[in-house]
């Protein structure tokens, strides 16, 4: 069966529970592969700011830890959760660690990469903090490079709200 929107997928939350992305139906989503020991890790602060400011208008940030880029998120899901909460006050939904590339790529990321290709048509996620913006219909609208700061994409998010 073909999967047509992000709502067709599920994932484990950072505590190990099953979550249907259908639970976010009707919301604008920013899906981000995160890492705790990366030069871009301070983006957690900007992501949390977006979530705080726009969450009441139907916006969600969904964080997916990934350890595929230079071993920059080697901890357990529990350690990652504590790190994000203690250091950045993260209250947006965080999920269990996944692969975003390769043979074990999470099905959600296979879909995201196909729907919003990167530079020169590449599907591969190049680094931590690659961001995918999803509209209220569950369609992937755009991919942002890791260097795109959360504040810089706020207007794109607001346009969808």
N, C-alpha and C positions, 0 to 999 in steps of 0.2 A: 504494500500500500504506500502510495506517495504521501510524503509529508509536505504540507503547503505553507504552514505558518509555525512560528515558534511554539504556539499553543499545542502542537501535536507531540511535543517532547516532554520528558520528565527527567529529573535528576535527583541525586541525594543531596539534602542540605548538609551543612557542616556538622550537624549532630547525628547524621546517618539516616534521617527520615526521608521517605519518598515524597517528592514534590512534583506535582503536575504543573508545567508552565501555563496550562490552561487556567490556573488559579489567578494569573495576572491578566486574563482577558480584559480588553478594554483600556489597558494602561499603556503609556509610552514607557519603553524599557531601554536602559543602557546596560548592555551585557559586556562585562570586562573580564579578561583573564588577568589575575593579580599575582603578585609575589611579594613576600615579606622582606627580602634582602636585595632589592633592585634599586638602581638609581632613580627609578620612577615611583618607588614605594610612597614617597610623600604625596602622590596623587590621591591616596586614600582620603586625605584631608579635603581636597577639592571635590571628590566624589560624594563625600559625606555632606559637604556644604550644598551641593546640588540637591541631594536627597532631602535635606532639611528644608530647603527653600521651596522646592517644587513637588515634594511628595504628596502634599495635601491636594494637589491639582491633578492627581492621577499619574504620577511618575514614580518609577522604581529603578534603582540600581541593583543589578544582580552580579555579585562577585564570584568568579570561579578561579580559585587558586590553581596554579600550574607550576610544576617543577622542571619543565622541559628546557628552560633557557638558563644555562650555566648554573644549574642546581641552586636557584635563588629562592626556592620555597621548599626546603627539605623537611620541615617539621610535620608533625601529625596534624590532622584537622583540628584537634582540640588546641594545640599550640598556636596554630594559625589564627583561630578564633580569638584566643586570649590576646595575642599580639595586636590584632586589628582593633579590638575593643579598648585595650589599655593604652595603646600608643596613638590611636586616631579616633577613638570614640565611635567606631563603626557600628551603626545600628541598622544599616540596610542588609537585605538578605545575602548571606554568604553560603556557598555550596561546598560540597566535598571536593577535594583536589581531583583534577581531571587532566587528561592529555588533550591538547588542542591541535596537535599534528601527529602524523605517523599512523602505524597500524592500529593503535589503541585509541584513536581519536574518539572523543565523546560524540554521539550522533548529533547532538545540538550543534556542536562546532562544525561538524561536516556540513550541516545545513547552512549555518551562518556564513561560512567561507564560500560556499557555492553561490549564495544569494548576493554577497557583496565582496567581490574580489578586490585584491590589493593592487599594488603597483604593477603595471604591465600585465594585468590579468591573472596574477598569481593568486592561488587560493591559500597558500601557506601563511599562517600567522608568523610574523617575523620576530616578535618579542613580547614581553610582558606588557600589560596595560594597553593592548589593542582593544578598541572599543567598537561595539556594533550598536547602532541606534535602530530601534524597532518601533513602528507606529502602533496605534491602538487596534489595528486589524491583525497584528502579529506578523506584518511584513517587514523584512529588513530594508531599511531606507539607506543606510550609509555605514561605511567602515572608516574608522579614524585611526591614524598611526599612534604608536605609543607616545610620541612627542606631543600630541594634541592634549593640551591641558583641559581639564573638565570645564573651567570657566570659559574657555574659548568655544565650546560647543553648546553653551547654554542657550544661545539664540535659536539654534537648530532644534533643540528640545522644546523650547517654548512655542515654536511654530507648529509643533505637532500636538500641543496640549489644548 
